[in-house]
């Protein structure tokens, strides 16, 4: 039986994706929220799918994750000493 919520399923899917990418980058919620300039409570609510998210914050999160992923992939391609 599917649990009823006040929010559409898409919010849960979006939040799960953000959480998955953040964890893949080994970044805490606190660190990501701070680097994006959004509140920890806001990010936690988005990831949990319990908070309505603005297009502005979606853009900030995705550009921030993309930037962090790009940095991480560049770091991996650099030779290690």
mmCIF file of the N, C-alpha and C atoms, coordinates in Angstrom:
data_MODEL
# 
_entry.id   MODEL 
# 
loop_
_atom_site.group_PDB 
_atom_site.id 
_atom_site.type_symbol 
_atom_site.label_atom_id 
_atom_site.label_alt_id 
_atom_site.label_comp_id 
_atom_site.label_asym_id 
_atom_site.label_entity_id 
_atom_site.label_seq_id 
_atom_site.pdbx_PDB_ins_code 
_atom_site.Cartn_x 
_atom_site.Cartn_y 
_atom_site.Cartn_z 
_atom_site.occupancy 
_atom_site.B_iso_or_equiv 
_atom_site.pdbx_formal_charge 
_atom_site.auth_seq_id 
_atom_site.auth_comp_id 
_atom_site.auth_asym_id 
_atom_site.auth_atom_id 
_atom_site.pdbx_PDB_model_num 
ATOM 1   N N  . UNK A 1 1  ? 0.840  -1.183 0.000   1.00 0.00 ? 1  UNK A N  1 
ATOM 2   C CA . UNK A 1 1  ? 0.000  0.000  0.000   1.00 0.00 ? 1  UNK A CA 1 
ATOM 3   C C  . UNK A 1 1  ? 0.884  1.245  0.000   1.00 0.00 ? 1  UNK A C  1 
ATOM 4   N N  . UNK A 1 2  ? 0.598  2.159  -0.910  1.00 0.00 ? 2  UNK A N  1 
ATOM 5   C CA . UNK A 1 2  ? 1.396  3.368  -1.033  1.00 0.00 ? 2  UNK A CA 1 
ATOM 6   C C  . UNK A 1 2  ? 1.005  4.377  0.046   1.00 0.00 ? 2  UNK A C  1 
ATOM 7   N N  . UNK A 1 3  ? 2.014  4.981  0.651   1.00 0.00 ? 3  UNK A N  1 
ATOM 8   C CA . UNK A 1 3  ? 1.786  5.970  1.694   1.00 0.00 ? 3  UNK A CA 1 
ATOM 9   C C  . UNK A 1 3  ? 1.269  7.261  1.059   1.00 0.00 ? 3  UNK A C  1 
ATOM 10  N N  . UNK A 1 4  ? 0.236  7.839  1.641   1.00 0.00 ? 4  UNK A N  1 
ATOM 11  C CA . UNK A 1 4  ? -0.296 9.100  1.138   1.00 0.00 ? 4  UNK A CA 1 
ATOM 12  C C  . UNK A 1 4  ? 0.506  10.257 1.711   1.00 0.00 ? 4  UNK A C  1 
ATOM 13  N N  . UNK A 1 5  ? 0.775  11.243 0.858   1.00 0.00 ? 5  UNK A N  1 
ATOM 14  C CA . UNK A 1 5  ? 1.452  12.461 1.290   1.00 0.00 ? 5  UNK A CA 1 
ATOM 15  C C  . UNK A 1 5  ? 0.701  13.656 0.734   1.00 0.00 ? 5  UNK A C  1 
ATOM 16  N N  . UNK A 1 6  ? 1.028  14.810 1.217   1.00 0.00 ? 6  UNK A N  1 
ATOM 17  C CA . UNK A 1 6  ? 0.449  16.046 0.685   1.00 0.00 ? 6  UNK A CA 1 
ATOM 18  C C  . UNK A 1 6  ? 1.235  16.563 -0.505  1.00 0.00 ? 6  UNK A C  1 
ATOM 19  N N  . UNK A 1 7  ? 2.353  15.924 -0.821  1.00 0.00 ? 7  UNK A N  1 
ATOM 20  C CA . UNK A 1 7  ? 3.222  16.387 -1.885  1.00 0.00 ? 7  UNK A CA 1 
ATOM 21  C C  . UNK A 1 7  ? 3.238  15.380 -3.021  1.00 0.00 ? 7  UNK A C  1 
ATOM 22  N N  . UNK A 1 8  ? 3.375  15.855 -4.243  1.00 0.00 ? 8  UNK A N  1 
ATOM 23  C CA . UNK A 1 8  ? 3.420  14.925 -5.372  1.00 0.00 ? 8  UNK A CA 1 
ATOM 24  C C  . UNK A 1 8  ? 4.656  14.039 -5.316  1.00 0.00 ? 8  UNK A C  1 
ATOM 25  N N  . UNK A 1 9  ? 4.559  12.876 -5.913  1.00 0.00 ? 9  UNK A N  1 
ATOM 26  C CA . UNK A 1 9  ? 5.660  11.924 -5.919  1.00 0.00 ? 9  UNK A CA 1 
ATOM 27  C C  . UNK A 1 9  ? 6.930  12.522 -6.512  1.00 0.00 ? 9  UNK A C  1 
ATOM 28  N N  . UNK A 1 10 ? 6.787  13.447 -7.450  1.00 0.00 ? 10 UNK A N  1 
ATOM 29  C CA . UNK A 1 10 ? 7.956  14.041 -8.095  1.00 0.00 ? 10 UNK A CA 1 
ATOM 30  C C  . UNK A 1 10 ? 8.903  14.690 -7.085  1.00 0.00 ? 10 UNK A C  1 
ATOM 31  N N  . UNK A 1 11 ? 8.359  15.264 -6.022  1.00 0.00 ? 11 UNK A N  1 
ATOM 32  C CA . UNK A 1 11 ? 9.223  15.872 -5.007  1.00 0.00 ? 11 UNK A CA 1 
ATOM 33  C C  . UNK A 1 11 ? 10.073 14.819 -4.319  1.00 0.00 ? 11 UNK A C  1 
ATOM 34  N N  . UNK A 1 12 ? 9.495  13.653 -4.059  1.00 0.00 ? 12 UNK A N  1 
ATOM 35  C CA . UNK A 1 12 ? 10.271 12.585 -3.436  1.00 0.00 ? 12 UNK A CA 1 
ATOM 36  C C  . UNK A 1 12 ? 11.366 12.112 -4.387  1.00 0.00 ? 12 UNK A C  1 
ATOM 37  N N  . UNK A 1 13 ? 11.029 11.973 -5.665  1.00 0.00 ? 13 UNK A N  1 
ATOM 38  C CA . UNK A 1 13 ? 11.998 11.522 -6.652  1.00 0.00 ? 13 UNK A CA 1 
ATOM 39  C C  . UNK A 1 13 ? 13.131 12.530 -6.787  1.00 0.00 ? 13 UNK A C  1 
ATOM 40  N N  . UNK A 1 14 ? 12.804 13.798 -6.838  1.00 0.00 ? 14 UNK A N  1 
ATOM 41  C CA . UNK A 1 14 ? 13.814 14.843 -6.933  1.00 0.00 ? 14 UNK A CA 1 
ATOM 42  C C  . UNK A 1 14 ? 14.720 14.806 -5.706  1.00 0.00 ? 14 UNK A C  1 
ATOM 43  N N  . UNK A 1 15 ? 14.125 14.718 -4.541  1.00 0.00 ? 15 UNK A N  1 
ATOM 44  C CA . UNK A 1 15 ? 14.906 14.676 -3.307  1.00 0.00 ? 15 UNK A CA 1 
ATOM 45  C C  . UNK A 1 15 ? 15.801 13.454 -3.224  1.00 0.00 ? 15 UNK A C  1 
ATOM 46  N N  . UNK A 1 16 ? 15.289 12.315 -3.663  1.00 0.00 ? 16 UNK A N  1 
ATOM 47  C CA . UNK A 1 16 ? 16.093 11.092 -3.662  1.00 0.00 ? 16 UNK A CA 1 
ATOM 48  C C  . UNK A 1 16 ? 17.283 11.230 -4.607  1.00 0.00 ? 16 UNK A C  1 
ATOM 49  N N  . UNK A 1 17 ? 17.067 11.855 -5.758  1.00 0.00 ? 17 UNK A N  1 
ATOM 50  C CA . UNK A 1 17 ? 18.155 12.063 -6.711  1.00 0.00 ? 17 UNK A CA 1 
ATOM 51  C C  . UNK A 1 17 ? 19.224 12.974 -6.109  1.00 0.00 ? 17 UNK A C  1 
ATOM 52  N N  . UNK A 1 18 ? 18.798 14.063 -5.502  1.00 0.00 ? 18 UNK A N  1 
ATOM 53  C CA . UNK A 1 18 ? 19.753 15.000 -4.892  1.00 0.00 ? 18 UNK A CA 1 
ATOM 54  C C  . UNK A 1 18 ? 20.542 14.293 -3.794  1.00 0.00 ? 18 UNK A C  1 
ATOM 55  N N  . UNK A 1 19 ? 19.867 13.543 -2.932  1.00 0.00 ? 19 UNK A N  1 
ATOM 56  C CA . UNK A 1 19 ? 20.547 12.814 -1.864  1.00 0.00 ? 19 UNK A CA 1 
ATOM 57  C C  . UNK A 1 19 ? 21.551 11.810 -2.441  1.00 0.00 ? 19 UNK A C  1 
ATOM 58  N N  . UNK A 1 20 ? 21.137 11.093 -3.473  1.00 0.00 ? 20 UNK A N  1 
ATOM 59  C CA . UNK A 1 20 ? 22.015 10.109 -4.108  1.00 0.00 ? 20 UNK A CA 1 
ATOM 60  C C  . UNK A 1 20 ? 23.281 10.770 -4.652  1.00 0.00 ? 20 UNK A C  1 
ATOM 61  N N  . UNK A 1 21 ? 23.131 11.891 -5.367  1.00 0.00 ? 21 UNK A N  1 
ATOM 62  C CA . UNK A 1 21 ? 24.292 12.591 -5.937  1.00 0.00 ? 21 UNK A CA 1 
ATOM 63  C C  . UNK A 1 21 ? 25.177 13.148 -4.828  1.00 0.00 ? 21 UNK A C  1 
ATOM 64  N N  . UNK A 1 22 ? 24.558 13.709 -3.789  1.00 0.00 ? 22 UNK A N  1 
ATOM 65  C CA . UNK A 1 22 ? 25.342 14.277 -2.686  1.00 0.00 ? 22 UNK A CA 1 
ATOM 66  C C  . UNK A 1 22 ? 26.168 13.196 -2.006  1.00 0.00 ? 22 UNK A C  1 
ATOM 67  N N  . UNK A 1 23 ? 25.545 12.051 -1.742  1.00 0.00 ? 23 UNK A N  1 
ATOM 68  C CA . UNK A 1 23 ? 26.263 10.953 -1.083  1.00 0.00 ? 23 UNK A CA 1 
ATOM 69  C C  . UNK A 1 23 ? 27.346 10.381 -1.987  1.00 0.00 ? 23 UNK A C  1 
ATOM 70  N N  . UNK A 1 24 ? 27.092 10.326 -3.283  1.00 0.00 ? 24 UNK A N  1 
ATOM 71  C CA . UNK A 1 24 ? 28.105 9.835  -4.225  1.00 0.00 ? 24 UNK A CA 1 
ATOM 72  C C  . UNK A 1 24 ? 29.341 10.733 -4.212  1.00 0.00 ? 24 UNK A C  1 
ATOM 73  N N  . UNK A 1 25 ? 29.128 12.003 -3.928  1.00 0.00 ? 25 UNK A N  1 
ATOM 74  C CA . UNK A 1 25 ? 30.241 12.954 -3.833  1.00 0.00 ? 25 UNK A CA 1 
ATOM 75  C C  . UNK A 1 25 ? 30.834 13.013 -2.425  1.00 0.00 ? 25 UNK A C  1 
ATOM 76  N N  . UNK A 1 26 ? 30.266 12.228 -1.513  1.00 0.00 ? 26 UNK A N  1 
ATOM 77  C CA . UNK A 1 26 ? 30.726 12.168 -0.117  1.00 0.00 ? 26 UNK A CA 1 
ATOM 78  C C  . UNK A 1 26 ? 30.689 13.547 0.540   1.00 0.00 ? 26 UNK A C  1 
ATOM 79  N N  . UNK A 1 27 ? 29.570 14.250 0.357   1.00 0.00 ? 27 UNK A N  1 
ATOM 80  C CA . UNK A 1 27 ? 29.389 15.583 0.922   1.00 0.00 ? 27 UNK A CA 1 
ATOM 81  C C  . UNK A 1 27 ? 28.237 15.527 1.924   1.00 0.00 ? 27 UNK A C  1 
ATOM 82  N N  . UNK A 1 28 ? 28.425 16.142 3.073   1.00 0.00 ? 28 UNK A N  1 
ATOM 83  C CA . UNK A 1 28 ? 27.359 16.182 4.076   1.00 0.00 ? 28 UNK A CA 1 
ATOM 84  C C  . UNK A 1 28 ? 26.289 17.185 3.648   1.00 0.00 ? 28 UNK A C  1 
ATOM 85  N N  . UNK A 1 29 ? 25.110 17.027 4.220   1.00 0.00 ? 29 UNK A N  1 
ATOM 86  C CA . UNK A 1 29 ? 24.050 18.009 3.974   1.00 0.00 ? 29 UNK A CA 1 
ATOM 87  C C  . UNK A 1 29 ? 24.512 19.394 4.390   1.00 0.00 ? 29 UNK A C  1 
ATOM 88  N N  . UNK A 1 30 ? 25.184 19.470 5.520   1.00 0.00 ? 30 UNK A N  1 
ATOM 89  C CA . UNK A 1 30 ? 25.650 20.760 6.030   1.00 0.00 ? 30 UNK A CA 1 
ATOM 90  C C  . UNK A 1 30 ? 26.600 21.432 5.048   1.00 0.00 ? 30 UNK A C  1 
ATOM 91  N N  . UNK A 1 31 ? 27.549 20.652 4.519   1.00 0.00 ? 31 UNK A N  1 
ATOM 92  C CA . UNK A 1 31 ? 28.536 21.214 3.598   1.00 0.00 ? 31 UNK A CA 1 
ATOM 93  C C  . UNK A 1 31 ? 27.885 21.656 2.293   1.00 0.00 ? 31 UNK A C  1 
ATOM 94  N N  . UNK A 1 32 ? 26.973 20.839 1.769   1.00 0.00 ? 32 UNK A N  1 
ATOM 95  C CA . UNK A 1 32 ? 26.311 21.207 0.515   1.00 0.00 ? 32 UNK A CA 1 
ATOM 96  C C  . UNK A 1 32 ? 25.443 22.435 0.708   1.00 0.00 ? 32 UNK A C  1 
ATOM 97  N N  . UNK A 1 33 ? 24.643 22.449 1.758   1.00 0.00 ? 33 UNK A N  1 
ATOM 98  C CA . UNK A 1 33 ? 23.779 23.603 2.013   1.00 0.00 ? 33 UNK A CA 1 
ATOM 99  C C  . UNK A 1 33 ? 24.603 24.880 2.161   1.00 0.00 ? 33 UNK A C  1 
ATOM 100 N N  . UNK A 1 34 ? 25.697 24.794 2.883   1.00 0.00 ? 34 UNK A N  1 
ATOM 101 C CA . UNK A 1 34 ? 26.559 25.956 3.081   1.00 0.00 ? 34 UNK A CA 1 
ATOM 102 C C  . UNK A 1 34 ? 27.167 26.427 1.762   1.00 0.00 ? 34 UNK A C  1 
ATOM 103 N N  . UNK A 1 35 ? 27.641 25.493 0.950   1.00 0.00 ? 35 UNK A N  1 
ATOM 104 C CA . UNK A 1 35 ? 28.279 25.884 -0.313  1.00 0.00 ? 35 UNK A CA 1 
ATOM 105 C C  . UNK A 1 35 ? 27.272 26.468 -1.299  1.00 0.00 ? 35 UNK A C  1 
ATOM 106 N N  . UNK A 1 36 ? 26.003 26.076 -1.178  1.00 0.00 ? 36 UNK A N  1 
ATOM 107 C CA . UNK A 1 36 ? 24.972 26.581 -2.077  1.00 0.00 ? 36 UNK A CA 1 
ATOM 108 C C  . UNK A 1 36 ? 24.314 27.852 -1.563  1.00 0.00 ? 36 UNK A C  1 
ATOM 109 N N  . UNK A 1 37 ? 24.523 28.155 -0.292  1.00 0.00 ? 37 UNK A N  1 
ATOM 110 C CA . UNK A 1 37 ? 23.893 29.335 0.290   1.00 0.00 ? 37 UNK A CA 1 
ATOM 111 C C  . UNK A 1 37 ? 22.418 29.128 0.584   1.00 0.00 ? 37 UNK A C  1 
ATOM 112 N N  . UNK A 1 38 ? 22.042 27.871 0.877   1.00 0.00 ? 38 UNK A N  1 
ATOM 113 C CA . UNK A 1 38 ? 20.663 27.594 1.290   1.00 0.00 ? 38 UNK A CA 1 
ATOM 114 C C  . UNK A 1 38 ? 20.708 26.994 2.683   1.00 0.00 ? 38 UNK A C  1 
ATOM 115 N N  . UNK A 1 39 ? 19.604 27.037 3.368   1.00 0.00 ? 39 UNK A N  1 
ATOM 116 C CA . UNK A 1 39 ? 19.563 26.531 4.737   1.00 0.00 ? 39 UNK A CA 1 
ATOM 117 C C  . UNK A 1 39 ? 19.606 25.009 4.796   1.00 0.00 ? 39 UNK A C  1 
ATOM 118 N N  . UNK A 1 40 ? 20.191 24.506 5.853   1.00 0.00 ? 40 UNK A N  1 
ATOM 119 C CA . UNK A 1 40 ? 20.251 23.060 6.073   1.00 0.00 ? 40 UNK A CA 1 
ATOM 120 C C  . UNK A 1 40 ? 18.846 22.473 6.151   1.00 0.00 ? 40 UNK A C  1 
ATOM 121 N N  . UNK A 1 41 ? 17.945 23.146 6.844   1.00 0.00 ? 41 UNK A N  1 
ATOM 122 C CA . UNK A 1 41 ? 16.570 22.672 6.964   1.00 0.00 ? 41 UNK A CA 1 
ATOM 123 C C  . UNK A 1 41 ? 15.908 22.603 5.593   1.00 0.00 ? 41 UNK A C  1 
ATOM 124 N N  . UNK A 1 42 ? 16.186 23.583 4.752   1.00 0.00 ? 42 UNK A N  1 
ATOM 125 C CA . UNK A 1 42 ? 15.638 23.590 3.390   1.00 0.00 ? 42 UNK A CA 1 
ATOM 126 C C  . UNK A 1 42 ? 16.143 22.386 2.606   1.00 0.00 ? 42 UNK A C  1 
ATOM 127 N N  . UNK A 1 43 ? 17.447 22.162 2.616   1.00 0.00 ? 43 UNK A N  1 
ATOM 128 C CA . UNK A 1 43 ? 18.019 21.035 1.875   1.00 0.00 ? 43 UNK A CA 1 
ATOM 129 C C  . UNK A 1 43 ? 17.504 19.705 2.418   1.00 0.00 ? 43 UNK A C  1 
ATOM 130 N N  . UNK A 1 44 ? 17.458 19.565 3.724   1.00 0.00 ? 44 UNK A N  1 
ATOM 131 C CA . UNK A 1 44 ? 16.972 18.316 4.324   1.00 0.00 ? 44 UNK A CA 1 
ATOM 132 C C  . UNK A 1 44 ? 15.520 18.059 3.930   1.00 0.00 ? 44 UNK A C  1 
ATOM 133 N N  . UNK A 1 45 ? 14.703 19.092 3.925   1.00 0.00 ? 45 UNK A N  1 
ATOM 134 C CA . UNK A 1 45 ? 13.304 18.957 3.536   1.00 0.00 ? 45 UNK A CA 1 
ATOM 135 C C  . UNK A 1 45 ? 13.141 18.604 2.063   1.00 0.00 ? 45 UNK A C  1 
ATOM 136 N N  . UNK A 1 46 ? 13.987 19.174 1.225   1.00 0.00 ? 46 UNK A N  1 
ATOM 137 C CA . UNK A 1 46 ? 13.949 18.854 -0.210  1.00 0.00 ? 46 UNK A CA 1 
ATOM 138 C C  . UNK A 1 46 ? 14.331 17.396 -0.416  1.00 0.00 ? 46 UNK A C  1 
ATOM 139 N N  . UNK A 1 47 ? 15.409 16.961 0.230   1.00 0.00 ? 47 UNK A N  1 
ATOM 140 C CA . UNK A 1 47 ? 15.844 15.571 0.100   1.00 0.00 ? 47 UNK A CA 1 
ATOM 141 C C  . UNK A 1 47 ? 14.790 14.602 0.620   1.00 0.00 ? 47 UNK A C  1 
ATOM 142 N N  . UNK A 1 48 ? 14.097 14.971 1.673   1.00 0.00 ? 48 UNK A N  1 
ATOM 143 C CA . UNK A 1 48 ? 13.070 14.103 2.254   1.00 0.00 ? 48 UNK A CA 1 
ATOM 144 C C  . UNK A 1 48 ? 11.773 14.142 1.443   1.00 0.00 ? 48 UNK A C  1 
ATOM 145 N N  . UNK A 1 49 ? 11.657 15.121 0.546   1.00 0.00 ? 49 UNK A N  1 
ATOM 146 C CA . UNK A 1 49 ? 10.447 15.243 -0.249  1.00 0.00 ? 49 UNK A CA 1 
ATOM 147 C C  . UNK A 1 49 ? 9.289  15.834 0.519   1.00 0.00 ? 49 UNK A C  1 
ATOM 148 N N  . UNK A 1 50 ? 9.588  16.513 1.618   1.00 0.00 ? 50 UNK A N  1 
ATOM 149 C CA . UNK A 1 50 ? 8.534  17.089 2.451   1.00 0.00 ? 50 UNK A CA 1 
ATOM 150 C C  . UNK A 1 50 ? 8.442  18.601 2.315   1.00 0.00 ? 50 UNK A C  1 
ATOM 151 N N  . UNK A 1 51 ? 9.269  19.160 1.471   1.00 0.00 ? 51 UNK A N  1 
ATOM 152 C CA . UNK A 1 51 ? 9.287  20.611 1.325   1.00 0.00 ? 51 UNK A CA 1 
ATOM 153 C C  . UNK A 1 51 ? 9.097  20.973 -0.137  1.00 0.00 ? 51 UNK A C  1 
ATOM 154 N N  . UNK A 1 52 ? 8.222  21.922 -0.381  1.00 0.00 ? 52 UNK A N  1 
ATOM 155 C CA . UNK A 1 52 ? 8.099  22.444 -1.731  1.00 0.00 ? 52 UNK A CA 1 
ATOM 156 C C  . UNK A 1 52 ? 9.379  23.192 -2.064  1.00 0.00 ? 52 UNK A C  1 
ATOM 157 N N  . UNK A 1 53 ? 9.844  23.005 -3.262  1.00 0.00 ? 53 UNK A N  1 
ATOM 158 C CA . UNK A 1 53 ? 11.117 23.609 -3.640  1.00 0.00 ? 53 UNK A CA 1 
ATOM 159 C C  . UNK A 1 53 ? 10.884 24.567 -4.803  1.00 0.00 ? 53 UNK A C  1 
ATOM 160 N N  . UNK A 1 54 ? 11.531 25.719 -4.724  1.00 0.00 ? 54 UNK A N  1 
ATOM 161 C CA . UNK A 1 54 ? 11.400 26.705 -5.791  1.00 0.00 ? 54 UNK A CA 1 
ATOM 162 C C  . UNK A 1 54 ? 12.316 26.340 -6.951  1.00 0.00 ? 54 UNK A C  1 
ATOM 163 N N  . UNK A 1 55 ? 11.959 26.825 -8.116  1.00 0.00 ? 55 UNK A N  1 
ATOM 164 C CA . UNK A 1 55 ? 12.806 26.612 -9.286  1.00 0.00 ? 55 UNK A CA 1 
ATOM 165 C C  . UNK A 1 55 ? 14.185 27.224 -9.052  1.00 0.00 ? 55 UNK A C  1 
ATOM 166 N N  . UNK A 1 56 ? 14.222 28.338 -8.359  1.00 0.00 ? 56 UNK A N  1 
ATOM 167 C CA . UNK A 1 56 ? 15.496 28.997 -8.036  1.00 0.00 ? 56 UNK A CA 1 
ATOM 168 C C  . UNK A 1 56 ? 16.402 28.060 -7.230  1.00 0.00 ? 56 UNK A C  1 
ATOM 169 N N  . UNK A 1 57 ? 15.848 27.386 -6.214  1.00 0.00 ? 57 UNK A N  1 
ATOM 170 C CA . UNK A 1 57 ? 16.666 26.473 -5.408  1.00 0.00 ? 57 UNK A CA 1 
ATOM 171 C C  . UNK A 1 57 ? 17.025 25.205 -6.179  1.00 0.00 ? 57 UNK A C  1 
ATOM 172 N N  . UNK A 1 58 ? 16.128 24.724 -7.039  1.00 0.00 ? 58 UNK A N  1 
ATOM 173 C CA . UNK A 1 58 ? 16.472 23.571 -7.867  1.00 0.00 ? 58 UNK A CA 1 
ATOM 174 C C  . UNK A 1 58 ? 17.680 23.918 -8.731  1.00 0.00 ? 58 UNK A C  1 
ATOM 175 N N  . UNK A 1 59 ? 17.647 25.096 -9.322  1.00 0.00 ? 59 UNK A N  1 
ATOM 176 C CA . UNK A 1 59 ? 18.760 25.539 -10.164 1.00 0.00 ? 59 UNK A CA 1 
ATOM 177 C C  . UNK A 1 59 ? 20.055 25.632 -9.354  1.00 0.00 ? 59 UNK A C  1 
ATOM 178 N N  . UNK A 1 60 ? 19.993 26.227 -8.176  1.00 0.00 ? 60 UNK A N  1 
ATOM 179 C CA . UNK A 1 60 ? 21.188 26.348 -7.328  1.00 0.00 ? 60 UNK A CA 1 
ATOM 180 C C  . UNK A 1 60 ? 21.756 24.977 -6.986  1.00 0.00 ? 60 UNK A C  1 
ATOM 181 N N  . UNK A 1 61 ? 20.874 24.036 -6.629  1.00 0.00 ? 61 UNK A N  1 
ATOM 182 C CA . UNK A 1 61 ? 21.319 22.702 -6.225  1.00 0.00 ? 61 UNK A CA 1 
ATOM 183 C C  . UNK A 1 61 ? 21.957 21.981 -7.407  1.00 0.00 ? 61 UNK A C  1 
ATOM 184 N N  . UNK A 1 62 ? 21.300 21.989 -8.565  1.00 0.00 ? 62 UNK A N  1 
ATOM 185 C CA . UNK A 1 62 ? 21.831 21.249 -9.697  1.00 0.00 ? 62 UNK A CA 1 
ATOM 186 C C  . UNK A 1 62 ? 23.107 21.862 -10.252 1.00 0.00 ? 62 UNK A C  1 
ATOM 187 N N  . UNK A 1 63 ? 23.182 23.184 -10.327 1.00 0.00 ? 63 UNK A N  1 
ATOM 188 C CA . UNK A 1 63 ? 24.432 23.805 -10.759 1.00 0.00 ? 63 UNK A CA 1 
ATOM 189 C C  . UNK A 1 63 ? 25.542 23.539 -9.742  1.00 0.00 ? 63 UNK A C  1 
ATOM 190 N N  . UNK A 1 64 ? 25.195 23.575 -8.458  1.00 0.00 ? 64 UNK A N  1 
ATOM 191 C CA . UNK A 1 64 ? 26.185 23.285 -7.418  1.00 0.00 ? 64 UNK A CA 1 
ATOM 192 C C  . UNK A 1 64 ? 26.681 21.857 -7.472  1.00 0.00 ? 64 UNK A C  1 
ATOM 193 N N  . UNK A 1 65 ? 25.762 20.897 -7.634  1.00 0.00 ? 65 UNK A N  1 
ATOM 194 C CA . UNK A 1 65 ? 26.169 19.489 -7.738  1.00 0.00 ? 65 UNK A CA 1 
ATOM 195 C C  . UNK A 1 65 ? 27.005 19.259 -8.993  1.00 0.00 ? 65 UNK A C  1 
ATOM 196 N N  . UNK A 1 66 ? 26.603 19.871 -10.112 1.00 0.00 ? 66 UNK A N  1 
ATOM 197 C CA . UNK A 1 66 ? 27.361 19.728 -11.352 1.00 0.00 ? 66 UNK A CA 1 
ATOM 198 C C  . UNK A 1 66 ? 28.773 20.273 -11.177 1.00 0.00 ? 66 UNK A C  1 
ATOM 199 N N  . UNK A 1 67 ? 28.883 21.433 -10.538 1.00 0.00 ? 67 UNK A N  1 
ATOM 200 C CA . UNK A 1 67 ? 30.192 22.035 -10.298 1.00 0.00 ? 67 UNK A CA 1 
ATOM 201 C C  . UNK A 1 67 ? 31.067 21.135 -9.419  1.00 0.00 ? 67 UNK A C  1 
ATOM 202 N N  . UNK A 1 68 ? 30.467 20.581 -8.367  1.00 0.00 ? 68 UNK A N  1 
ATOM 203 C CA . UNK A 1 68 ? 31.212 19.691 -7.477  1.00 0.00 ? 68 UNK A CA 1 
ATOM 204 C C  . UNK A 1 68 ? 31.615 18.401 -8.193  1.00 0.00 ? 68 UNK A C  1 
ATOM 205 N N  . UNK A 1 69 ? 30.731 17.872 -9.037  1.00 0.00 ? 69 UNK A N  1 
ATOM 206 C CA . UNK A 1 69 ? 31.054 16.663 -9.794  1.00 0.00 ? 69 UNK A CA 1 
ATOM 207 C C  . UNK A 1 69 ? 32.178 16.933 -10.781 1.00 0.00 ? 69 UNK A C  1 
ATOM 208 N N  . UNK A 1 70 ? 32.134 18.092 -11.433 1.00 0.00 ? 70 UNK A N  1 
ATOM 209 C CA . UNK A 1 70 ? 33.190 18.455 -12.375 1.00 0.00 ? 70 UNK A CA 1 
ATOM 210 C C  . UNK A 1 70 ? 34.532 18.580 -11.668 1.00 0.00 ? 70 UNK A C  1 
ATOM 211 N N  . UNK A 1 71 ? 34.518 19.227 -10.503 1.00 0.00 ? 71 UNK A N  1 
ATOM 212 C CA . UNK A 1 71 ? 35.748 19.374 -9.719  1.00 0.00 ? 71 UNK A CA 1 
ATOM 213 C C  . UNK A 1 71 ? 36.282 18.022 -9.283  1.00 0.00 ? 71 UNK A C  1 
ATOM 214 N N  . UNK A 1 72 ? 35.393 17.147 -8.854  1.00 0.00 ? 72 UNK A N  1 
ATOM 215 C CA . UNK A 1 72 ? 35.804 15.821 -8.389  1.00 0.00 ? 72 UNK A CA 1 
ATOM 216 C C  . UNK A 1 72 ? 36.382 15.006 -9.536  1.00 0.00 ? 72 UNK A C  1 
ATOM 217 N N  . UNK A 1 73 ? 35.801 15.087 -10.722 1.00 0.00 ? 73 UNK A N  1 
ATOM 218 C CA . UNK A 1 73 ? 36.315 14.310 -11.850 1.00 0.00 ? 73 UNK A CA 1 
ATOM 219 C C  . UNK A 1 73 ? 37.647 14.874 -12.325 1.00 0.00 ? 73 UNK A C  1 
ATOM 220 N N  . UNK A 1 74 ? 37.831 16.189 -12.253 1.00 0.00 ? 74 UNK A N  1 
ATOM 221 C CA . UNK A 1 74 ? 39.123 16.782 -12.621 1.00 0.00 ? 74 UNK A CA 1 
ATOM 222 C C  . UNK A 1 74 ? 40.197 16.350 -11.630 1.00 0.00 ? 74 UNK A C  1 
ATOM 223 N N  . UNK A 1 75 ? 39.835 16.318 -10.335 1.00 0.00 ? 75 UNK A N  1 
ATOM 224 C CA . UNK A 1 75 ? 40.797 15.898 -9.312  1.00 0.00 ? 75 UNK A CA 1 
ATOM 225 C C  . UNK A 1 75 ? 41.231 14.463 -9.531  1.00 0.00 ? 75 UNK A C  1 
ATOM 226 N N  . UNK A 1 76 ? 40.305 13.599 -9.942  1.00 0.00 ? 76 UNK A N  1 
ATOM 227 C CA . UNK A 1 76 ? 40.632 12.192 -10.167 1.00 0.00 ? 76 UNK A CA 1 
ATOM 228 C C  . UNK A 1 76 ? 41.523 12.001 -11.377 1.00 0.00 ? 76 UNK A C  1 
ATOM 229 N N  . UNK A 1 77 ? 41.417 12.912 -12.359 1.00 0.00 ? 77 UNK A N  1 
ATOM 230 C CA . UNK A 1 77 ? 42.204 12.784 -13.581 1.00 0.00 ? 77 UNK A CA 1 
ATOM 231 C C  . UNK A 1 77 ? 43.626 13.322 -13.406 1.00 0.00 ? 77 UNK A C  1 
ATOM 232 N N  . UNK A 1 78 ? 43.860 14.073 -12.338 1.00 0.00 ? 78 UNK A N  1 
ATOM 233 C CA . UNK A 1 78 ? 45.198 14.586 -12.075 1.00 0.00 ? 78 UNK A CA 1 
ATOM 234 C C  . UNK A 1 78 ? 46.098 13.492 -11.554 1.00 0.00 ? 78 UNK A C  1 
ATOM 235 N N  . UNK A 1 79 ? 47.354 13.498 -11.961 1.00 0.00 ? 79 UNK A N  1 
ATOM 236 C CA . UNK A 1 79 ? 48.267 12.485 -11.450 1.00 0.00 ? 79 UNK A CA 1 
ATOM 237 C C  . UNK A 1 79 ? 48.487 12.637 -9.956  1.00 0.00 ? 79 UNK A C  1 
ATOM 238 N N  . UNK A 1 80 ? 48.562 11.540 -9.249  1.00 0.00 ? 80 UNK A N  1 
ATOM 239 C CA . UNK A 1 80 ? 48.789 11.539 -7.797  1.00 0.00 ? 80 UNK A CA 1 
ATOM 240 C C  . UNK A 1 80 ? 50.273 11.381 -7.531  1.00 0.00 ? 80 UNK A C  1 
ATOM 241 N N  . UNK A 1 81 ? 50.750 12.026 -6.504  1.00 0.00 ? 81 UNK A N  1 
ATOM 242 C CA . UNK A 1 81 ? 52.168 11.904 -6.126  1.00 0.00 ? 81 UNK A CA 1 
ATOM 243 C C  . UNK A 1 81 ? 52.319 10.987 -4.963  1.00 0.00 ? 81 UNK A C  1 
# 
